[in-house]
Amino acid sequence: MTTASKDAKLVAIAVAMGFGALVFTLIEIFAPETGLLETMAPAMLPISIVMIADLVGFADSPTLGDPEEVPE
């Protein structure tokens, strides 16, 4: 397995959430008659892919909640 730093995970999450927000905004602008489920499904897809990749590919790396060791 590959390890990923906490910073890389934060960047991946931020990019996926930004792309999802962009997709949601574009759907709301160009197809306002679309229902909520049809709008949210493609908007949540990027963050879902990042979550699955985090669980499968980077299972052995430290999570965002793990405390960092601070040198004295």
Helices and strands as residue ranges (DSSP letters): H 6-30, H 36-57
